[in-house]
Structure formats: C-alpha cells, structure tokens
Amino acid sequence: MQPEFVLANKVRIYRDEALALAREAQQVWVAKRARLIKFDPAADATDDELASAILGRSGTLRAPAFRVGDIFVVGYHAEGYTELFG
C-alpha cells in the first residue's frame, strides 16, 4: 500500500488540524524516543493525550507524518516501519 504523506516539515499543521488527521485514522502510531506507541484514537486517548504525542514543542505536527491506509504514523521508528511495510 502506498503511503499518503503529510509534509509536516514543509507545511505547519497546528493542533486542531493535526488532531483531525489523527482522528480520521483507525490507528495512530507515534514514535517517542525508542518506543512505538499505538493509539486507537476513537477509544484510547483524549485530545490532550493525542496532541501531546503527535505535536512537537512548537505546537505543530511532528515530522515525519504520513498515512498508510487506516494508520496514521508520526515520527520515525525502524521496527514500526518494518511492521507496516514488511
């Protein structure tokens, strides 16, 4: 499956729009340090918890950010990418 990229390093995507992108997905995978955190945005996280995970210090969506099917991925995590793309 071909990912749909959100160019978060080129276009500033602020909290409301970033949360809307995350809430459209069935799963949100966020790389935080060496961990991969997986959210079900409909059930697992409040807006504040989700925003804390996907937004950087500037208050904009962290990069890289992309969508593959029903999964919205934020950050780089090698094992997560392998799981996603094979």
Biopython code that builds the backbone (N, CA, C, O; Angstrom):
import numpy as np
from Bio.PDB.StructureBuilder import StructureBuilder

atoms = [
    (1, "MET", "N", (0.842, -1.168, 0.000)),
    (1, "MET", "CA", (0.000, 0.000, 0.000)),
    (1, "MET", "C", (0.892, 1.237, 0.000)),
    (1, "MET", "O", (1.884, 1.284, 0.728)),
    (2, "GLN", "N", (0.562, 2.205, -0.781)),
    (2, "GLN", "CA", (1.330, 3.447, -0.915)),
    (2, "GLN", "C", (0.934, 4.432, 0.183)),
    (2, "GLN", "O", (-0.252, 4.701, 0.369)),
    (3, "PRO", "N", (1.916, 4.974, 0.915)),
    (3, "PRO", "CA", (1.560, 5.940, 1.960)),
    (3, "PRO", "C", (1.101, 7.266, 1.385)),
    (3, "PRO", "O", (1.515, 7.663, 0.296)),
    (4, "GLU", "N", (0.242, 7.947, 2.128)),
    (4, "GLU", "CA", (-0.185, 9.298, 1.798)),
    (4, "GLU", "C", (0.579, 10.215, 2.742)),
    (4, "GLU", "O", (0.365, 10.175, 3.953)),
    (5, "PHE", "N", (1.455, 11.028, 2.207)),
    (5, "PHE", "CA", (2.328, 11.838, 3.038)),
    (5, "PHE", "C", (1.690, 13.156, 3.437)),
    (5, "PHE", "O", (0.995, 13.799, 2.651)),
    (6, "VAL", "N", (1.942, 13.532, 4.659)),
    (6, "VAL", "CA", (1.616, 14.852, 5.171)),
    (6, "VAL", "C", (2.964, 15.524, 5.365)),
    (6, "VAL", "O", (3.755, 15.079, 6.197)),
    (7, "LEU", "N", (3.241, 16.560, 4.634)),
    (7, "LEU", "CA", (4.560, 17.180, 4.674)),
    (7, "LEU", "C", (4.669, 18.118, 5.869)),
    (7, "LEU", "O", (4.684, 19.341, 5.726)),
    (8, "ALA", "N", (4.743, 17.514, 7.048)),
    (8, "ALA", "CA", (4.758, 18.291, 8.285)),
    (8, "ALA", "C", (6.034, 19.112, 8.434)),
    (8, "ALA", "O", (6.059, 20.079, 9.196)),
    (9, "ASN", "N", (7.072, 18.747, 7.730)),
    (9, "ASN", "CA", (8.300, 19.540, 7.799)),
    (9, "ASN", "C", (8.263, 20.708, 6.818)),
    (9, "ASN", "O", (9.134, 21.576, 6.883)),
    (10, "LYS", "N", (7.305, 20.760, 5.929)),
    (10, "LYS", "CA", (7.171, 21.845, 4.945)),
    (10, "LYS", "C", (5.967, 22.734, 5.228)),
    (10, "LYS", "O", (6.022, 23.945, 5.011)),
    (11, "VAL", "N", (4.891, 22.145, 5.706)),
    (11, "VAL", "CA", (3.651, 22.857, 5.979)),
    (11, "VAL", "C", (3.388, 22.750, 7.475)),
    (11, "VAL", "O", (3.419, 21.654, 8.037)),
    (12, "ARG", "N", (3.134, 23.859, 8.108)),
    (12, "ARG", "CA", (2.844, 23.832, 9.553)),
    (12, "ARG", "C", (1.400, 23.397, 9.767)),
    (12, "ARG", "O", (0.460, 24.047, 9.309)),
    (13, "ILE", "N", (1.250, 22.289, 10.471)),
    (13, "ILE", "CA", (-0.067, 21.751, 10.781)),
    (13, "ILE", "C", (-0.241, 21.876, 12.288)),
    (13, "ILE", "O", (0.458, 21.222, 13.062)),
    (14, "TYR", "N", (-1.181, 22.723, 12.693)),
    (14, "TYR", "CA", (-1.381, 23.018, 14.104)),
    (14, "TYR", "C", (-2.345, 22.032, 14.751)),
    (14, "TYR", "O", (-2.909, 21.169, 14.079)),
    (15, "ARG", "N", (-2.526, 22.164, 16.044)),
    (15, "ARG", "CA", (-3.244, 21.207, 16.889)),
    (15, "ARG", "C", (-4.569, 20.725, 16.301)),
    (15, "ARG", "O", (-4.751, 19.518, 16.140)),
    (16, "ASP", "N", (-5.486, 21.611, 15.980)),
    (16, "ASP", "CA", (-6.818, 21.189, 15.536)),
    (16, "ASP", "C", (-6.755, 20.356, 14.266)),
    (16, "ASP", "O", (-7.412, 19.320, 14.162)),
    (17, "GLU", "N", (-5.962, 20.811, 13.299)),
    (17, "GLU", "CA", (-5.837, 20.059, 12.043)),
    (17, "GLU", "C", (-5.106, 18.737, 12.267)),
    (17, "GLU", "O", (-5.478, 17.722, 11.679)),
    (18, "ALA", "N", (-4.073, 18.736, 13.106)),
    (18, "ALA", "CA", (-3.337, 17.511, 13.404)),
    (18, "ALA", "C", (-4.240, 16.487, 14.086)),
    (18, "ALA", "O", (-4.205, 15.303, 13.753)),
    (19, "LEU", "N", (-5.045, 16.944, 15.036)),
    (19, "LEU", "CA", (-5.982, 16.032, 15.701)),
    (19, "LEU", "C", (-7.016, 15.497, 14.728)),
    (19, "LEU", "O", (-7.390, 14.328, 14.814)),
    (20, "ALA", "N", (-7.485, 16.318, 13.810)),
    (20, "ALA", "CA", (-8.448, 15.860, 12.802)),
    (20, "ALA", "C", (-7.829, 14.769, 11.938)),
    (20, "ALA", "O", (-8.486, 13.770, 11.644)),
    (21, "LEU", "N", (-6.571, 14.944, 11.528)),
    (21, "LEU", "CA", (-5.887, 13.914, 10.739)),
    (21, "LEU", "C", (-5.779, 12.613, 11.528)),
    (21, "LEU", "O", (-6.016, 11.530, 10.993)),
    (22, "ALA", "N", (-5.418, 12.729, 12.812)),
    (22, "ALA", "CA", (-5.277, 11.537, 13.648)),
    (22, "ALA", "C", (-6.623, 10.858, 13.874)),
    (22, "ALA", "O", (-6.707, 9.631, 13.839)),
    (23, "ARG", "N", (-7.660, 11.629, 14.101)),
    (23, "ARG", "CA", (-8.987, 11.062, 14.385)),
    (23, "ARG", "C", (-9.614, 10.395, 13.162)),
    (23, "ARG", "O", (-10.516, 9.571, 13.311)),
    (24, "GLU", "N", (-9.153, 10.735, 11.955)),
    (24, "GLU", "CA", (-9.658, 10.089, 10.738)),
    (24, "GLU", "C", (-9.133, 8.666, 10.599)),
    (24, "GLU", "O", (-9.721, 7.860, 9.879)),
    (25, "ALA", "N", (-8.040, 8.349, 11.277)),
    (25, "ALA", "CA", (-7.405, 7.035, 11.152)),
    (25, "ALA", "C", (-7.996, 6.044, 12.154)),
    (25, "ALA", "O", (-8.548, 6.439, 13.181)),
    (26, "GLN", "N", (-7.875, 4.762, 11.844)),
    (26, "GLN", "CA", (-8.290, 3.704, 12.764)),
    (26, "GLN", "C", (-7.250, 3.503, 13.858)),
    (26, "GLN", "O", (-7.585, 3.156, 14.990)),
    (27, "GLN", "N", (-5.970, 3.728, 13.505)),
    (27, "GLN", "CA", (-4.870, 3.611, 14.461)),
    (27, "GLN", "C", (-3.922, 4.776, 14.252)),
    (27, "GLN", "O", (-3.765, 5.275, 13.138)),
    (28, "VAL", "N", (-3.291, 5.203, 15.337)),
    (28, "VAL", "CA", (-2.250, 6.216, 15.276)),
    (28, "VAL", "C", (-1.016, 5.605, 15.923)),
    (28, "VAL", "O", (-1.058, 5.179, 17.077)),
    (29, "TRP", "N", (0.090, 5.564, 15.172)),
    (29, "TRP", "CA", (1.349, 5.051, 15.681)),
    (29, "TRP", "C", (2.280, 6.236, 15.866)),
    (29, "TRP", "O", (2.496, 7.014, 14.936)),
    (30, "VAL", "N", (2.830, 6.375, 17.062)),
    (30, "VAL", "CA", (3.696, 7.504, 17.365)),
    (30, "VAL", "C", (5.024, 6.988, 17.898)),
    (30, "VAL", "O", (5.063, 6.232, 18.869)),
    (31, "ALA", "N", (6.114, 7.401, 17.253)),
    (31, "ALA", "CA", (7.453, 7.072, 17.733)),
    (31, "ALA", "C", (7.846, 8.102, 18.775)),
    (31, "ALA", "O", (7.905, 9.297, 18.482)),
    (32, "LYS", "N", (8.114, 7.650, 19.979)),
    (32, "LYS", "CA", (8.575, 8.505, 21.080)),
    (32, "LYS", "C", (9.834, 7.867, 21.639)),
    (32, "LYS", "O", (9.793, 6.794, 22.241)),
    (33, "ARG", "N", (10.949, 8.545, 21.430)),
    (33, "ARG", "CA", (12.258, 8.021, 21.826)),
    (33, "ARG", "C", (12.437, 6.660, 21.184)),
    (33, "ARG", "O", (12.381, 6.566, 19.958)),
    (34, "ALA", "N", (12.649, 5.599, 21.950)),
    (34, "ALA", "CA", (12.862, 4.276, 21.365)),
    (34, "ALA", "C", (11.581, 3.448, 21.323)),
    (34, "ALA", "O", (11.606, 2.290, 20.907)),
    (35, "ARG", "N", (10.454, 4.036, 21.755)),
    (35, "ARG", "CA", (9.204, 3.283, 21.827)),
    (35, "ARG", "C", (8.281, 3.618, 20.664)),
    (35, "ARG", "O", (8.362, 4.696, 20.075)),
    (36, "LEU", "N", (7.408, 2.679, 20.349)),
    (36, "LEU", "CA", (6.340, 2.903, 19.384)),
    (36, "LEU", "C", (5.031, 2.782, 20.142)),
    (36, "LEU", "O", (4.693, 1.709, 20.642)),
    (37, "ILE", "N", (4.296, 3.878, 20.228)),
    (37, "ILE", "CA", (3.029, 3.915, 20.950)),
    (37, "ILE", "C", (1.908, 3.817, 19.919)),
    (37, "ILE", "O", (1.883, 4.564, 18.941)),
    (38, "LYS", "N", (0.986, 2.894, 20.147)),
    (38, "LYS", "CA", (-0.136, 2.709, 19.230)),
    (38, "LYS", "C", (-1.423, 3.116, 19.928)),
    (38, "LYS", "O", (-1.742, 2.630, 21.013)),
    (39, "PHE", "N", (-2.154, 4.016, 19.286)),
    (39, "PHE", "CA", (-3.421, 4.509, 19.811)),
    (39, "PHE", "C", (-4.562, 4.063, 18.913)),
    (39, "PHE", "O", (-4.406, 3.956, 17.696)),
    (40, "ASP", "N", (-5.702, 3.805, 19.521)),
    (40, "ASP", "CA", (-6.973, 3.760, 18.809)),
    (40, "ASP", "C", (-7.589, 5.116, 19.118)),
    (40, "ASP", "O", (-8.108, 5.313, 20.217)),
    (41, "PRO", "N", (-7.546, 6.056, 18.176)),
    (41, "PRO", "CA", (-7.962, 7.417, 18.502)),
    (41, "PRO", "C", (-9.415, 7.538, 18.936)),
    (41, "PRO", "O", (-9.781, 8.507, 19.602)),
    (42, "ALA", "N", (-10.240, 6.578, 18.573)),
    (42, "ALA", "CA", (-11.646, 6.645, 18.968)),
    (42, "ALA", "C", (-11.846, 6.202, 20.412)),
    (42, "ALA", "O", (-12.837, 6.575, 21.040)),
    (43, "ALA", "N", (-10.903, 5.400, 20.954)),
    (43, "ALA", "CA", (-11.137, 4.817, 22.272)),
    (43, "ALA", "C", (-10.033, 5.086, 23.288)),
    (43, "ALA", "O", (-10.319, 5.224, 24.477)),
    (44, "ASP", "N", (-8.786, 5.164, 22.852)),
    (44, "ASP", "CA", (-7.662, 5.140, 23.779)),
    (44, "ASP", "C", (-7.217, 6.484, 24.325)),
    (44, "ASP", "O", (-6.602, 6.528, 25.391)),
    (45, "ALA", "N", (-7.499, 7.566, 23.648)),
    (45, "ALA", "CA", (-6.832, 8.803, 24.030)),
    (45, "ALA", "C", (-7.762, 10.011, 23.975)),
    (45, "ALA", "O", (-8.626, 10.121, 23.105)),
    (46, "THR", "N", (-7.558, 10.901, 24.921)),
    (46, "THR", "CA", (-8.242, 12.190, 24.874)),
    (46, "THR", "C", (-7.510, 13.069, 23.862)),
    (46, "THR", "O", (-6.413, 12.732, 23.417)),
    (47, "ASP", "N", (-8.117, 14.183, 23.506)),
    (47, "ASP", "CA", (-7.452, 15.113, 22.592)),
    (47, "ASP", "C", (-6.117, 15.581, 23.163)),
    (47, "ASP", "O", (-5.132, 15.683, 22.432)),
    (48, "ASP", "N", (-6.078, 15.865, 24.460)),
    (48, "ASP", "CA", (-4.837, 16.339, 25.071)),
    (48, "ASP", "C", (-3.739, 15.275, 25.037)),
    (48, "ASP", "O", (-2.581, 15.593, 24.765)),
    (49, "GLU", "N", (-4.091, 14.018, 25.311)),
    (49, "GLU", "CA", (-3.103, 12.931, 25.268)),
    (49, "GLU", "C", (-2.588, 12.722, 23.853)),
    (49, "GLU", "O", (-1.385, 12.564, 23.639)),
    (50, "LEU", "N", (-3.494, 12.720, 22.892)),
    (50, "LEU", "CA", (-3.105, 12.527, 21.500)),
    (50, "LEU", "C", (-2.260, 13.699, 21.018)),
    (50, "LEU", "O", (-1.242, 13.494, 20.356)),
    (51, "ALA", "N", (-2.666, 14.919, 21.340)),
    (51, "ALA", "CA", (-1.905, 16.106, 20.943)),
    (51, "ALA", "C", (-0.510, 16.080, 21.549)),
    (51, "ALA", "O", (0.460, 16.437, 20.879)),
    (52, "SER", "N", (-0.396, 15.667, 22.791)),
    (52, "SER", "CA", (0.901, 15.591, 23.454)),
    (52, "SER", "C", (1.840, 14.638, 22.711)),
    (52, "SER", "O", (3.048, 14.868, 22.660)),
    (53, "ALA", "N", (1.288, 13.579, 22.141)),
    (53, "ALA", "CA", (2.104, 12.595, 21.432)),
    (53, "ALA", "C", (2.482, 13.042, 20.024)),
    (53, "ALA", "O", (3.600, 12.779, 19.581)),
    (54, "ILE", "N", (1.579, 13.708, 19.311)),
    (54, "ILE", "CA", (1.830, 13.985, 17.889)),
    (54, "ILE", "C", (2.367, 15.379, 17.603)),
    (54, "ILE", "O", (2.845, 15.641, 16.499)),
    (55, "LEU", "N", (2.295, 16.286, 18.590)),
    (55, "LEU", "CA", (2.763, 17.646, 18.372)),
    (55, "LEU", "C", (4.148, 17.841, 18.973)),
    (55, "LEU", "O", (4.475, 17.276, 20.017)),
    (56, "GLY", "N", (4.944, 18.640, 18.302)),
    (56, "GLY", "CA", (6.268, 18.974, 18.804)),
    (56, "GLY", "C", (6.209, 20.175, 19.729)),
    (56, "GLY", "O", (5.133, 20.682, 20.045)),
    (57, "ARG", "N", (7.399, 20.629, 20.165)),
    (57, "ARG", "CA", (7.487, 21.775, 21.077)),
    (57, "ARG", "C", (6.886, 23.041, 20.483)),
    (57, "ARG", "O", (6.398, 23.902, 21.215)),
    (58, "SER", "N", (6.919, 23.158, 19.165)),
    (58, "SER", "CA", (6.389, 24.355, 18.506)),
    (58, "SER", "C", (4.867, 24.356, 18.426)),
    (58, "SER", "O", (4.263, 25.351, 18.026)),
    (59, "GLY", "N", (4.243, 23.231, 18.810)),
    (59, "GLY", "CA", (2.787, 23.135, 18.740)),
    (59, "GLY", "C", (2.282, 22.685, 17.393)),
    (59, "GLY", "O", (1.081, 22.742, 17.127)),
    (60, "THR", "N", (3.187, 22.234, 16.532)),
    (60, "THR", "CA", (2.798, 21.739, 15.211)),
    (60, "THR", "C", (3.074, 20.235, 15.114)),
    (60, "THR", "O", (3.826, 19.670, 15.907)),
    (61, "LEU", "N", (2.446, 19.612, 14.126)),
    (61, "LEU", "CA", (2.603, 18.179, 13.898)),
    (61, "LEU", "C", (4.068, 17.835, 13.697)),
    (61, "LEU", "O", (4.771, 18.489, 12.927)),
    (62, "ARG", "N", (4.519, 16.804, 14.396)),
    (62, "ARG", "CA", (5.895, 16.346, 14.260)),
    (62, "ARG", "C", (6.099, 15.702, 12.886)),
    (62, "ARG", "O", (5.157, 15.202, 12.271)),
    (63, "ALA", "N", (7.337, 15.725, 12.428)),
    (63, "ALA", "CA", (7.684, 15.088, 11.159)),
    (63, "ALA", "C", (8.640, 13.935, 11.445)),
    (63, "ALA", "O", (9.393, 14.005, 12.416)),
    (64, "PRO", "N", (8.637, 12.893, 10.647)),
    (64, "PRO", "CA", (7.734, 12.667, 9.521)),
    (64, "PRO", "C", (6.344, 12.251, 10.003)),
    (64, "PRO", "O", (6.184, 11.672, 11.078)),
    (65, "ALA", "N", (5.365, 12.556, 9.194)),
    (65, "ALA", "CA", (3.991, 12.141, 9.459)),
    (65, "ALA", "C", (3.379, 11.701, 8.142)),
    (65, "ALA", "O", (3.462, 12.410, 7.139)),
    (66, "PHE", "N", (2.765, 10.530, 8.151)),
    (66, "PHE", "CA", (2.133, 10.022, 6.934)),
    (66, "PHE", "C", (1.031, 9.049, 7.296)),
    (66, "PHE", "O", (0.946, 8.553, 8.419)),
    (67, "ARG", "N", (0.198, 8.796, 6.318)),
    (67, "ARG", "CA", (-0.911, 7.864, 6.496)),
    (67, "ARG", "C", (-0.757, 6.725, 5.504)),
    (67, "ARG", "O", (-0.505, 6.939, 4.319)),
    (68, "VAL", "N", (-0.915, 5.506, 6.015)),
    (68, "VAL", "CA", (-0.916, 4.310, 5.176)),
    (68, "VAL", "C", (-2.227, 3.592, 5.470)),
    (68, "VAL", "O", (-2.407, 3.025, 6.548)),
    (69, "GLY", "N", (-3.133, 3.621, 4.514)),
    (69, "GLY", "CA", (-4.443, 3.017, 4.740)),
    (69, "GLY", "C", (-5.133, 3.692, 5.905)),
    (69, "GLY", "O", (-5.386, 4.897, 5.876)),
    (70, "ASP", "N", (-5.439, 2.912, 6.936)),
    (70, "ASP", "CA", (-6.124, 3.432, 8.114)),
    (70, "ASP", "C", (-5.185, 3.719, 9.277)),
    (70, "ASP", "O", (-5.637, 3.905, 10.406)),
    (71, "ILE", "N", (-3.874, 3.757, 9.010)),
    (71, "ILE", "CA", (-2.882, 4.001, 10.058)),
    (71, "ILE", "C", (-2.193, 5.334, 9.804)),
    (71, "ILE", "O", (-1.661, 5.571, 8.719)),
    (72, "PHE", "N", (-2.206, 6.204, 10.814)),
    (72, "PHE", "CA", (-1.525, 7.494, 10.766)),
    (72, "PHE", "C", (-0.257, 7.358, 11.592)),
    (72, "PHE", "O", (-0.320, 7.039, 12.780)),
    (73, "VAL", "N", (0.901, 7.598, 10.970)),
    (73, "VAL", "CA", (2.196, 7.391, 11.611)),
    (73, "VAL", "C", (2.876, 8.738, 11.819)),
    (73, "VAL", "O", (2.936, 9.567, 10.911)),
    (74, "VAL", "N", (3.388, 8.943, 13.035)),
    (74, "VAL", "CA", (4.100, 10.174, 13.362)),
    (74, "VAL", "C", (5.438, 9.788, 13.970)),
    (74, "VAL", "O", (5.492, 9.034, 14.941)),
    (75, "GLY", "N", (6.513, 10.305, 13.398)),
    (75, "GLY", "CA", (7.850, 10.019, 13.899)),
    (75, "GLY", "C", (8.478, 8.832, 13.202)),
    (75, "GLY", "O", (7.828, 8.129, 12.429)),
    (76, "TYR", "N", (9.758, 8.619, 13.489)),
    (76, "TYR", "CA", (10.500, 7.531, 12.859)),
    (76, "TYR", "C", (10.761, 6.428, 13.871)),
    (76, "TYR", "O", (11.301, 6.674, 14.950)),
    (77, "HIS", "N", (10.371, 5.205, 13.511)),
    (77, "HIS", "CA", (10.628, 4.023, 14.333)),
    (77, "HIS", "C", (10.885, 2.860, 13.375)),
    (77, "HIS", "O", (9.962, 2.378, 12.718)),
    (78, "ALA", "N", (12.130, 2.415, 13.297)),
    (78, "ALA", "CA", (12.532, 1.412, 12.299)),
    (78, "ALA", "C", (11.693, 0.136, 12.382)),
    (78, "ALA", "O", (11.231, -0.360, 11.355)),
    (79, "GLU", "N", (11.491, -0.397, 13.580)),
    (79, "GLU", "CA", (10.721, -1.627, 13.705)),
    (79, "GLU", "C", (9.256, -1.408, 13.315)),
    (79, "GLU", "O", (8.629, -2.291, 12.730)),
    (80, "GLY", "N", (8.723, -0.249, 13.634)),
    (80, "GLY", "CA", (7.357, 0.074, 13.238)),
    (80, "GLY", "C", (7.210, 0.141, 11.732)),
    (80, "GLY", "O", (6.230, -0.351, 11.173)),
    (81, "TYR", "N", (8.198, 0.758, 11.068)),
    (81, "TYR", "CA", (8.168, 0.828, 9.614)),
    (81, "TYR", "C", (8.242, -0.572, 9.011)),
    (81, "TYR", "O", (7.552, -0.868, 8.036)),
    (82, "THR", "N", (9.079, -1.433, 9.593)),
    (82, "THR", "CA", (9.188, -2.804, 9.101)),
    (82, "THR", "C", (7.857, -3.544, 9.275)),
    (82, "THR", "O", (7.424, -4.273, 8.383)),
    (83, "GLU", "N", (7.223, -3.352, 10.417)),
    (83, "GLU", "CA", (5.910, -3.971, 10.653)),
    (83, "GLU", "C", (4.873, -3.471, 9.648)),
    (83, "GLU", "O", (4.041, -4.238, 9.163)),
    (84, "LEU", "N", (4.935, -2.201, 9.350)),
    (84, "LEU", "CA", (3.963, -1.584, 8.451)),
    (84, "LEU", "C", (4.186, -1.952, 6.998)),
    (84, "LEU", "O", (3.241, -2.283, 6.282)),
    (85, "PHE", "N", (5.439, -1.894, 6.563)),
    (85, "PHE", "CA", (5.746, -2.081, 5.140)),
    (85, "PHE", "C", (6.309, -3.442, 4.795)),
    (85, "PHE", "O", (6.435, -3.782, 3.619)),
    (86, "GLY", "N", (6.653, -4.230, 5.811)),
    (86, "GLY", "CA", (7.176, -5.572, 5.554)),
    (86, "GLY", "C", (8.647, -5.650, 5.335)),
    (86, "GLY", "O", (9.182, -6.736, 5.111)),
]
sb = StructureBuilder()
sb.init_structure("model")
sb.init_model(0)
sb.init_chain("A")
sb.init_seg("    ")
for serial, (resi, resn, name, xyz) in enumerate(atoms, 1):
    if name == "N":
        sb.init_residue(resn, " ", resi, " ")
    sb.init_atom(name, np.array(xyz, "f"), 0.0, 1.0, " ", f" {name:<3s}", serial, name[0])
structure = sb.get_structure()
